Amino acid sequence: METTENLVEVKDLVLRFYTYEGIVEALDRVNLKIRPGEILGLVGETGCGKSVTSLSILGIVMPPGKIEGGSITFNLDGKEINIINQKEDFLRTIRGKDVSMVFQEPKA
């Protein structure tokens, strides 16, 4: 019997970049769910937030970026874990094993 639990769920994700020229509201309440067996492809124009969304899910938001709201929940072995609240040491243990990103230009 296949489970209907979400492997990944992003709820109301808000991410901003604080620059010298002002605040860039990169993500504004992004929501998505990925269930077992599903594949998600993010498609959109340059600068629409595809990479920033993916990097947020991996817990790799570089300054001056800051996640300011929402949650990113992984279902790891039946336990729901909010990635936003995790320390870097834990995130390193799941990257590549439980969650990965295929970059657009892998040779770059």
Secondary structure in CASP SS format (residue, H / E / C, confidence):
PFRMAT SS
TARGET T0000
AUTHOR 0000-0000-0000
METHOD secondary structure of the structure
MODEL  1
M C 1.00
E C 1.00
T C 1.00
T C 1.00
E C 1.00
N C 1.00
L C 1.00
V E 1.00
E E 1.00
V E 1.00
K E 1.00
D E 1.00
L E 1.00
V E 1.00
L E 1.00
R E 1.00
F E 1.00
Y E 1.00
T E 1.00
Y C 1.00
E C 1.00
G E 1.00
I E 1.00
V E 1.00
E E 1.00
A E 1.00
L E 1.00
D E 1.00
R E 1.00
V E 1.00
N E 1.00
L E 1.00
K E 1.00
I E 1.00
R C 1.00
P C 1.00
G C 1.00
E C 1.00
I C 1.00
L C 1.00
G C 1.00
L C 1.00
V C 1.00
G C 1.00
E C 1.00
T C 1.00
G C 1.00
C C 1.00
G C 1.00
K H 1.00
S H 1.00
V H 1.00
T H 1.00
S H 1.00
L H 1.00
S H 1.00
I H 1.00
L H 1.00
G C 1.00
I C 1.00
V C 1.00
M C 1.00
P C 1.00
P C 1.00
G E 1.00
K E 1.00
I E 1.00
E E 1.00
G E 1.00
G E 1.00
S E 1.00
I E 1.00
T E 1.00
F E 1.00
N E 1.00
L E 1.00
D C 1.00
G C 1.00
K E 1.00
E E 1.00
I E 1.00
N E 1.00
I H 1.00
I H 1.00
N H 1.00
Q C 1.00
K C 1.00
E H 1.00
D H 1.00
F H 1.00
L H 1.00
R H 1.00
T H 1.00
I H 1.00
R E 1.00
G C 1.00
K C 1.00
D C 1.00
V E 1.00
S C 1.00
M C 1.00
V C 1.00
F C 1.00
Q C 1.00
E C 1.00
P C 1.00
K C 1.00
A C 1.00
END
